[in-house]
Amino acid sequence: MDVRKKKLPIGIENFEDMMKEDFYYVDKTGLIADLLHNWGAVNLFTRPRRFGKSLNMSMLEHFFSLNGDKSIFDGLEISKEASLCEEYMGKYPVLSISLKGIDARNYEMAFEMAVQIMKRVPAKVQYLLESDALSEQDKAEYCKLLDDNMSEAVFCNSLRVLSELLEKHHGAKVILLIDEYDVPLAKAHANGYYDQMISLIRNLLGEALKTNNSLKLAVLTGCLRISKESIFTGLNNLKVLTIADERFDEYFGFTDKEVRGLLEYYDAADHYDEVKRWYDGYQFGNAEVYCPWDVLNHCDRIRSESNVQPENYWINTSSNDAVKRFIQESANATTKREIERLVAGEIIIKEIHQELTYPEIYQTIDNIWSLLFTTGYLTQRGKAEGRQMKLAIPNLEIRDIYVTQIMEFFKENVRKDGDTLNRFCNALQKGDAEVVEKVFTEYLRRSISIRDTFIKKDMKENFYHGVLVGILGVKDRWGISSNQEMGEGYADILAEPDTGDMGIIIEVKYAHDGDLDAACKEALKQIAYTRYEDDLEDDGVEHILKYGIACYKKRCKVMLAER
């Protein structure tokens, strides 16, 4: 590994650290110029998690702020805009706050956390206590903002009061940056104190954005565009820039050109195709973008191990509740077919409502479609026609989340239906291939099938293999091994019932041409050829059953090898 390469900025959200500590930076400073050329007094950017919102907010803070080293912008895109830099760079007091950390089980604790987060903002400008421009009463107001026991009224007025004091002291209006404004609302909804939290955030934003004459410019970010009526009531100067907007579309996420450049820089250009299939595919406005978090994490792993396989980095960084709830709606036959089509890489047309409130998001299946779109679990393809959008799963990583949730949901249902499970397992133990076939067909008809047209590979057995392991895995006392090395090859599935004297070998084949008989015979031939049973016999297992199972779409055939 070349030690002279810049560091990969995984999880770096402070722009100054990014520039001074020699991290690789994908230049998004064009956002500043676009923001100033397309003026809006209050701007709300909604994007899914992990698309660089916080880093962009830090970039804005360092650009406008009176403090700090402005040389960090030398050579970047914004530095070409000489007149803008002359007029705006380093000219404003900036108030920056992230509401990301407000996560508590009850409102009282959430409010305490909000107070602690809010206190950090005035703590950065303690020079106001020495200001000749402020009266004693002004300074007393300022001191209230540092109090651990501040009331809700003081909290809600804090950003407006602080703006007024900073304008008095500096003689310049204030830039206000509020990152992840909707996180406290999501947490409050999950924990049952939504009404109290929406009231608090509505009052805070109303004071800061609506009745604040000291405000020059405000930028907010969030994941959801909470309906104006519930939180931005009466705010007439709000410009909302969602993932469907063409403006600012390339500033959140990496473009194809940026990803190619990054991979070439780290000598990983040969991984481009897999990075594209796994982490690209989001359409914001007219721009096609990759998820930066995934690209950076995967590039980091490539640097330490060049033959590394892509993996799911998103799954651990955000709740997959939206997908889980969506899969649970598959009891509805239409939704089930739509999920199957999406997972197979097809496009579904739906009416999308971008303005929702948290209590509404799971109320109807239509709202769940909208939630999946706004949170990045679905993306648009092509142009929207009014509210009608062509939706697709963006890439293999997000598809993997759907597949995981589909299998989890299937296992839950198997567990609930103990009678069918026992029928299946009893028939397996007795060597009753006819009943095994019948019950397995029932499972296939009820489950959401996962077709691998998305990946265009021949491993269609994977789905059926997963369903079988999902069924057998519910039998807590059975030993289940999958793809275990046995004899001269790998057995698809080895099941060892709790009787202790039996082994069941199952080989699964996909009948590409629909000839289930031929595929079954091929499976049994493979078991015989590789002598899977030798290891079991060596372990003293007396009763060994060998099954060939062939599948095609929702049909299957089961054959038992002659003893």
N, C-alpha and C positions, 0 to 999 in steps of 0.2 A: 504493500500500500504506500502510495506517495505521500509522505508526511507534509509536503508543502501545499497540498490541496486545502482549500478552505473547509472549515467545519460545516457539517450539515445542521441546519437550524431546527432540530426537532423540539417542538414545544417552546421555542423562543418567541415571546410576545412583546418584548421591549425593543423598540426600533433602534435606540441608541446602542444597546448591547449588540444587536445584530450587525451594525455597521462598524463598531469599534473593536469588537472581539473576533474579527475575521471570519464571520459566517458567510456562507453562500447566500446571496440575496437575489430573489427574482423581483425585478424592479416594478413596483406598482405605484410609483409616485405620480404617474399620470392621473391618478384619482384626484390628486389635489387640484391640478389645473382644471379638470372637468368639473369639479365641485364649484370652483370659483367662476368659471365661464358660464355654467348653467345654474345661476344663483337660486338657492332656495333657503329661506331663513331657518327652517327646521327640516332636516333630512333623515328619513328612516330607511336603513338598508336591512332587508330581511334575506338571510341566507342560511342554509343548513349549518350544523356544527362542523367545526374543523375545516373551514374554508378561508381562514386568514382574517376574520373580522377584527379580532383583538389586536393583531399586529398592525393592521391598517389604521386602527384608532390611535395606537401609539405613534405611528408615523405622522398622523395629523397633529397630535399633541406636540411633538418635537418641532414640527414645521412652524406652527403659529406661535408657540410659546416664547415669552420674553427671555426665558432662561435657556441655558444649554448651548451646546456647540453646534453651530449651523453648518460647519464644514462637513458634517456627516452626509449632507445632500450633494456635495461636489461630485460631478460626473454622472449623477442620476438624471432621469428623464426631466424632472421638474426644473433642474438647473438651466435647461434650455429656455425656459420661460422667464427671461430676465426681468421684464416689467412686473410680472406677478410676484416674483421673489422680492423685488424691491418694495412693492406695496404691502405685502402680507407676511413675509417670512420674519419671524421673531418680533412681531409688532403687537401681540395681544396677550393679555392674561388668559390662561386656559384652566378650566375646571374639568377634570377628567375623573370619572367614577365607573367602576364595573360592579354590576349587581349580581354577577355570576355566583358569588359566594353565599348568597342568602338561601340556605337550605336547612329547614328545621321541621320538626314534627308538629309543632304548634305555633300559633301566631305570636305568643309572648316571646318565645325564643327567637323566632324569625325577626321580630322587631328589634330585639337586642343586637342581633347580628347586623341588621341594617344600620343601627346607630354606630356600631364599631366601624363599619365600612365608611359611613358618611363622615365620621370624625377625622379620618385620614385626609380628607380633602382640605378642610381649614388648617389642619396641622402643618400643611406644606407652605402656608402663607402667614406664618406667625409674625412676620415683619409688620403686619397691619397694626399690631399693638403699639408700635413705635411711630405710626404714621401721623404726620402733622395735618394731613388732609381729613382725618377722621375725628369726630367729636368723641367725648367720653361715652356718650350714649351709644354711638356706633360701636365703640370698643366693647361695651357691655353686651351688645347684641352678638358681637363676634365670639365673646367668651362662652355664651350659651351654646354655641355650635361645637364646643370642645367638651361639653358636659356629658358624662356617662349616663346621666339620668334625664337626658333631654326628652321633652314630651313629644307626642305625635305632631302637635301643631308646630313646634320648633323644627322637627325633622322635615316636615312637608314644606316649610318655608326656607330651609337651609340653603339650597342652591340659589334661590332668588336673592336672599339676603347677602350671601357671599358675593354674588355677581355685582350687586349695588356697591358693596364696600370696596371691591377691587376696582370698579370703574371710578369711584371717588378718588382712590389713591393714585391710580395710574393715568387717569384721564383718557382711558380707552375702554371701549366695550369689550365684552367677554365672549370667548369661544367656549361652548359647553359640549362635552363628549360623554355620552352615557352608553356604556357597552353592555350587551346582553340584558336589555331592559325587561324581557319577559321571563327570565329564569325564575325569579321569585314567584311569579304567577303560576308557572308549571308546577313548582314544588308545593305551592299552597293548594293547588287543585288536587294534587296527589295525596295531600295530607289533611284535607277537609277544612281549610280556613281561607278559601278563595275569596269570599265576599269581603273579609277584613283586609286582605292583601291588595285586592284590586282598588279598594277605597284609598288605601295608603299610597299606592303607586300613582293612581289617578291624580290625587291631590299634590303629590310631589312634582309630577310632570306638568300639571296645570299651572302651578306657581312658577316653575322654572322656565316654561316655554311660552305660556300664554300671557301672563301678567308681568313679564320681566322686561322692563325697558332698557336694561343694561346688557341685553343679549345682542351680540353681533351675528353669531352663527351657531347652530346646534346640529350635531350629528348623533343619531342613535343607531344601535344595531340590535338585532334580535333574530330569533328563529322563525317566529310566527308573526303575521301581521294581525295583531289583536284588533277587533272591530273598533272603529273610531268612536262609536257611540258609547262603548264601555270604558274607554280609557283616554281618548284624546278629544273628549267632548268640547266643542266650541273652538278647537284649534284650527284656524282657517289657513295658516301658513305652512301646513305640513306637506312635504313632498315625500311620497312613499315609493321606494325603488326596490321592487321584488325580483325574484328569480325570473319572472316572465318579462321584465323590462329590458329594452335594448340598451338604454343608457347605463353606463358603468358596468356593462355585462362582463368585461374581461378582467376586472380588478379583484375579483374574489375567485380563487381557484387558479390553477396553472393552465395556460393555453398549450396546444400541441407543440408550438415552436419553443416555448419555454421549457417543456419537458425534454424535448430533443436536446436542447442546449445543456440542460442539467446532466442528462445521462452521458453526453459526449464528454463533458468536463470531468466526470468521475470515471471515465473509461468503461462505461456500462452501456454503450449504444446498442450492443447486441441483445440487450434485454428490452428494447423498445416495444416490440410486439406484445410481449406478455404484460408489460406495464399498461399499455393501451387497452388491452382486453379486460384487465382487472380493475383499473382505476380511472379510466376515462369515461366518456359517455354522458356527462351532465350537460344539459343545454340551458345556459342562463342567457335570456334574451336571444341574441343571434350567435353568441359565442359558445363554442364547444370547449368544456373545461374538464380538467382532472381534479380529483380531491388532493390538495397539497399534502395533507397529513399522511396519506397512504404512499404517495410518491416518495416523500422524504424518508419514511420508515423503510420502504422496500429498498431504496437506493443505499441506505445505511447497511442493510443486511447483505446486499450484493457486494459491498466493499469488503466485508469480512469473509464472505463465502460466495464465490462467483457462480456456483451452480444452484443457488438457493431457489426454492419454489415460491411463487406468490402466496401470500396468506391474507387473512382477513384482519386488518388493523382497526377497522371501524367498529367492529362488533363489541370491543371492550371499552369504547370511548363514549358510547351513548346508549340510552335505553332503547330497546327494540320493541317497546310496548305497542307501537303503531302497527308494526308487521304482525305481532302476535294477535292483536285484536282483529286485524284484517283476516287472518287465517281462520280465526274462530267463527267468522261470518260464513265460512264455507259450507255450513249446513244448508245455506241457500244455494240451490243447484246452479243458478246463473252465476253467482259470485265464484263458486267452485270452478266452473268452466273458465271464467275470466282469469282466475289465479293460474290455472294450468296453461293458458295461452301466454300470459306474461312470463312465466318461468321458462316457457319454450322460446322466448325471445320475440314474441309477437307484440303488436301495438293494440291498445284498447282506447277507444274514444270516450271521454267522460266530461261532464260539466264540472268545472273546478270553481270553488268559492274560496278565494284567498283570505277574505276577512272572516275570521272565526273567533269565538271566545273559548277558553279552555273547557268550560262545562259543556260546550256544544260538540267538541271534536269527536267524541265517540257515540253521539246520540243517534246518528244515522250512518248507513254504509256510505252514502254520498259524501258526508263530512270526513269519513276515514280516507276516502280516495283523495280528498283535498289535503288532508294532513300528510299523507304519504308523499304527495307532490311537494309540499312546502318544506318538508324535512329531508328531502333528498333520497327517499326510498323508491320514488318514481321520478322520471324526468320527462320533459316534453320532447317530441320529435316534430320538427317542422314548425309552421306558423299556427298560432291559435286562431280559431274563428269565433270571435266573441269569447264566451266562457268555455266553449267546447275545445278540449285539448286532446292531442294524440299522445298517449302516455306509454312509457316503456320502462323496464328495469334498466338502469344506466349501464351496469357492467357486471362482471363475474363476481366481484366482491359482494355487491348488494344481493345478487342472485343467491349467493351462498347463505346469506342471512335468511332469505325466504325459505330455502331448502331446509335449513336447520330448524326453523320454526314449524315448518310443515311436518317434519319428522317428530318433533316434540309433541305437537298436537295429536299426531297419529298414535304415539305411544300412550298419551293420556287417555285416549278413547279406548285403546286396547285394554288398559288397566281397568277402566270403568265396566267393561263388558266381560266379566270373568267367565261366564258360561261359554261364550264363543272361544275364548282363549283355552279353556280346559278341553273343549271338543277338539280343537286343533292339536294340542299337545298330546292328548290321549291317543288320537289317531296316529300321530307320528311314532309314538312308542309301540303301538300295536302293529305297525307296518301296514296300516289301512290307507293306501295311496289314494283311493277314491274319495274318502272323507277329507284327507289333507288337501286334495285338489279343490274340492267343493268349498271348504272354509277359506282357503287362501284366495279363491276367486271372489268370495264375499268381501274379504278385506280390500282387495284391489279395487273393487267397484266403489267402495265407500271412501277410499283414500284419495287425496289429490295426487294425480300422477305427475311425475317430474320427467319431462322429456328432455333429452340432451341435444336437441337441435341447436340450442344456444352455443354449445361448444363444438359442434360438428365432429364428434368423436365416436368411436365404436363401443364405448364403455357403457352401453345402455343397461347392462346387468346391474350397474351400481344402484339404481333406484330399487330394483326388486330385491337385491341383496340387503339394502338398507331396511326395507319393509320387513323382511324375514327376521333380521337381527333385532328390529324394533319389537316384533311380536315376542320372540323367544327371550329377549332381554328383560321382559316383565316378569318372567318366572325367576324369582329371586334365588331359589335354591338350585337352579340348573347352572351348570358351567357352560358358558357360551364363548367360543373362540371364533374370531373372524380372520380369514386369510392367514391361518396358522401354518407354519412350515411342518409338513408331515410327509413321511416316506420320501418320494422323489419330486415332490411339488408342493403347491399350496392349496389346502382345502378351502373352499369358499367359506363354509360354516361347519363347525363341529359343535354339536350339542351333547352334553353329558347330563342326563336326568339325575335327580337326587336318589335314584335307587342304588347308584354306585357301581352297577355291573353292566351298564349299557352305554354305547356310543352311537350317535347318529351323525353321519356324514352327508352334507347337502351340497350339491354342485348346481349353481344357477347359470342358465344360458338364456340369451335373448334370441328369439327366432326372428331374424331379420326378414325372412321371406314369409313368415306366418306359418311355417311348417313346424308345429309344436312337437310332433312325434319325433322327427329327425333330430331336433335340438335336444330333446330329452335323452335320446340314445347317445348322442355326442357327449352329454354330461356324464352319463353312466360309464361310457368308454374311458373318459378322462379319469374318473375315480379308480377304475380297474387298472389303467395303465400306470398311474402314479403310485399305486399301492398305498393309498392313504391309511388303510386299516392296519398296516404292519405295526405302527407305533402304538396303536390302541391294544393290539394283541400282546405286545411286549409288556404293556402295563397291566396285563391280566384282565382286560375287559372281554367278557365272554360273548355278549350279544351286540353285534354291530349291524346297524341298518344303513343302507346306502341309497340315497334319493337323488334322482335327476329331476330338476324342476326347470321347465321351459316356460318363458313368458313372451307375450306379444300384446302390446297395448294393455287392455284390462282382462285379457284371457290368460289362462295358464294350463299346463299339463304336468302331472306328477307321475313319475315311474319309480318303482322300487326294484333295486337290483336283486336278482335271484341269489339265494344264499348258497 
